């Protein structure tokens, strides 16, 4: 099992910045990817950014150029630096970890952290 604990959410004005952290513990060896998803009220959960075991990253088009995902392997922590925040970025942000075994994807989730951007 993998435990994920997010922190860093809060209230910020449009144009501001926040940094989310996700600390992983448990059976974190051989995780294939970690990332951030978000879910706004009345909407489906969507991928924001991912970082893969080899270091490559990908981003949703809506955050490209504004958000940066990174990791600190020594601390087993993944970060999401969010700049130039917009009201439409308001959502609960969830940390995610993926492990692929025998072609099956195992997903692990954090409890979520609220990000609210005021206009």
Long-range contacts (C-beta under 8 A, 24 or more apart in sequence): 1-26, 1-27, 1-108, 2-26, 2-27, 2-28, 2-31, 2-97, 2-99, 2-108, 3-108, 4-95, 4-96, 4-97, 4-108, 4-109, 4-110, 5-95, 5-110, 5-111, 6-93, 6-94, 6-95, 6-110, 6-111, 6-112, 6-113, 7-113, 8-113, 9-93, 9-113, 9-114, 9-115, 10-114, 10-115, 10-116, 11-116, 11-117, 11-118, 12-85, 12-115, 12-116, 12-117, 12-118, 13-117, 13-118, 14-85, 14-86, 14-87, 14-117, 14-118, 14-119, 15-84, 15-85, 16-85, 16-117, 17-81, 17-82, 17-83, 17-84, 17-85, 18-82, 18-85, 18-115, 19-79, 19-80, 19-81, 19-82, 20-79, 20-80, 20-82, 20-93, 20-95, 20-113, 20-115, 21-77, 21-78, 21-79, 22-77, 22-78, 22-79, 22-80, 22-95, 22-110, 23-75, 23-76, 23-77, 24-76, 24-77, 24-78, 24-97, 25-76, 28-76, 28-97, 30-99, 31-97, 31-98, 31-99, 32-98, 32-99, 32-100, 33-97, 33-98, 34-71, 34-78, 34-95, 34-96, 34-97, 34-98, 35-69, 35-78, 35-95, 35-96, 35-98, 36-69, 36-78, 36-80, 36-93, 36-94, 36-95, 36-96, 37-93, 37-94, 37-96, 38-89, 38-91, 38-92, 38-93, 38-94, 38-115, 39-91, 39-92, 39-94, 39-112, 40-88, 40-90, 40-91, 40-92, 43-91, 45-94, 48-80, 48-93, 49-80, 51-78, 62-88, 63-89, 82-115, 85-115, 85-117, 86-117, 87-117, 87-118, 87-119, 88-117, 89-115, 89-117, 90-115, 90-116, 90-117, 91-115
